[in-house]
Every structure is written in C-alpha cells, then in structure tokens.
C-alpha cells in the first residue's frame, strides 16, 4: 500500500468523521461513485486532482489537508476510527446501549 494513498485515506476518513458523514454521504454530495470513494478510504486508489479539489472545497479546507500527512493536527487511532464508523452504522438500540455503557463508566470513574 502506497504511503500517499494511506495518508489520503486517513485524511478523507478524518474529514468524514469531523463532518459526521460517511462515504455514501460524500458520494451523494459530490456525485462520486461509491466504489471510487471506498477505494480512496481503503487506500486502494488515489483521487484525481479535480476530486481532491472538490472535496477540499466541500469540507472548507485546503487541498493540503487531504494530501499531506496531518497526523499531528487530528489524530485518531485505527480502533477509534473503526469505532466511530461502526457507531454511525449502528441502529438506535445499539447506540443507546453504548451511551448507557459510557454513562456507567463515568459514574464508576466518579466513585473511584
């Protein structure tokens, strides 16, 4: 896997998370094919410059925030990214269960 593809994948994923979006939302908003965006997010392909510019304009960032390694600016571990993506896919019952678990952990932490 090419390093620049990995950086791009991480940066696109971070923007999706930051804007509370998923790949399907991005496809609908900008007219991209789902398989294409999936390849970008999974570091299988690198977007053309016109697609990079469209995404940068849409997210309100410079193209550098998509193509350069911005790990120092916004860092998510792979597990954190995966958790956020899976949480967004979850149904309401699962989301409510996660919220209850987090509230319980907060209470336990307060007791300690």
C-alpha positions as CSV (number, residue, x, y, z in Angstrom):
1,X,0.0,0.0,0.0
2,X,1.4,3.3,-1.1
3,X,2.2,5.8,1.7
4,X,0.5,8.7,-0.1
5,X,-2.7,6.6,-0.5
6,X,-2.7,5.8,3.2
7,X,-2.3,9.5,4.1
8,X,-5.1,10.4,1.7
9,X,-7.3,7.6,3.1
10,X,-6.7,8.8,6.7
11,X,-7.3,12.4,5.9
12,X,-10.6,11.7,4.0
13,X,-11.8,9.5,6.8
14,X,-10.9,12.2,9.4
15,X,-12.9,14.8,7.4
16,X,-15.9,12.4,7.2
17,X,-15.8,11.9,10.9
18,X,-15.3,15.6,11.6
19,X,-18.4,16.4,9.5
20,X,-20.4,13.5,10.8
21,X,-20.6,11.9,7.4
22,X,-19.9,8.5,5.8
23,X,-18.7,7.6,2.3
24,X,-22.3,7.4,1.0
25,X,-23.0,10.9,2.1
26,X,-19.9,12.2,0.4
27,X,-20.9,10.4,-2.8
28,X,-24.3,12.0,-2.8
29,X,-23.0,15.4,-2.0
30,X,-20.3,15.5,-4.7
31,X,-21.5,13.0,-7.3
32,X,-18.7,10.4,-6.8
33,X,-19.2,6.7,-7.3
34,X,-19.4,4.7,-4.1
35,X,-16.7,2.2,-5.3
36,X,-14.4,5.0,-6.1
37,X,-14.7,6.7,-2.6
38,X,-14.4,3.3,-1.0
39,X,-11.1,2.7,-2.8
40,X,-9.9,6.1,-1.6
41,X,-10.9,5.5,2.0
42,X,-9.4,2.0,2.0
43,X,-6.1,3.3,0.4
44,X,-6.6,1.3,-2.8
45,X,-6.6,4.3,-5.1
46,X,-5.6,7.9,-5.1
47,X,-8.1,10.6,-6.2
48,X,-7.5,12.7,-9.2
49,X,-6.7,16.4,-8.6
50,X,-10.2,17.6,-9.6
51,X,-11.7,15.2,-7.0
52,X,-9.3,16.4,-4.3
53,X,-10.2,20.0,-5.1
54,X,-13.9,19.2,-4.9
55,X,-13.5,17.5,-1.6
56,X,-11.4,20.3,-0.2
57,X,-13.9,22.9,-1.3
58,X,-16.8,20.9,0.2
59,X,-15.0,20.4,3.5
60,X,-13.8,24.0,3.6
61,X,-10.2,23.1,3.8
62,X,-7.1,23.5,1.7
63,X,-6.1,20.6,-0.6
64,X,-3.0,20.2,1.7
65,X,-5.3,18.9,4.5
66,X,-6.2,16.0,2.2
67,X,-2.9,15.2,0.6
68,X,-0.3,15.9,3.3
69,X,0.3,14.0,6.5
70,X,-1.7,15.9,9.0
71,X,-1.3,13.3,11.8
72,X,-0.2,15.9,14.3
73,X,-3.3,18.0,13.8
74,X,-6.0,15.4,14.2
75,X,-5.1,12.0,15.4
76,X,-7.4,9.0,15.6
77,X,-6.1,5.5,16.2
78,X,-7.3,2.8,13.8
79,X,-9.6,1.5,16.6
80,X,-11.0,4.9,17.2
81,X,-11.7,5.5,13.5
82,X,-13.3,2.0,13.3
83,X,-15.4,2.6,16.4
84,X,-16.8,5.9,15.1
85,X,-17.6,4.4,11.7
86,X,-19.3,1.3,13.2
87,X,-21.2,3.5,15.7
88,X,-22.6,5.6,12.8
89,X,-23.8,2.4,11.1
90,X,-25.4,1.1,14.3
91,X,-29.2,1.1,14.9
92,X,-30.7,3.3,17.6
93,X,-30.9,0.4,20.1
94,X,-27.1,-0.2,19.8
95,X,-26.3,3.5,20.1
96,X,-28.4,3.8,23.2
97,X,-26.6,0.8,24.7
98,X,-23.3,2.4,24.1
99,X,-24.4,5.7,25.6
100,X,-25.6,3.8,28.8
101,X,-22.2,2.0,29.0
102,X,-20.4,5.3,28.7
103,X,-22.6,6.9,31.4
104,X,-22.0,3.8,33.6
105,X,-18.2,4.2,33.1
106,X,-18.5,7.9,34.1
107,X,-20.3,7.0,37.3
108,X,-17.7,4.3,38.2
109,X,-14.9,6.8,37.5
110,X,-16.6,9.4,39.8
111,X,-16.8,6.9,42.6
112,X,-13.1,6.0,42.4
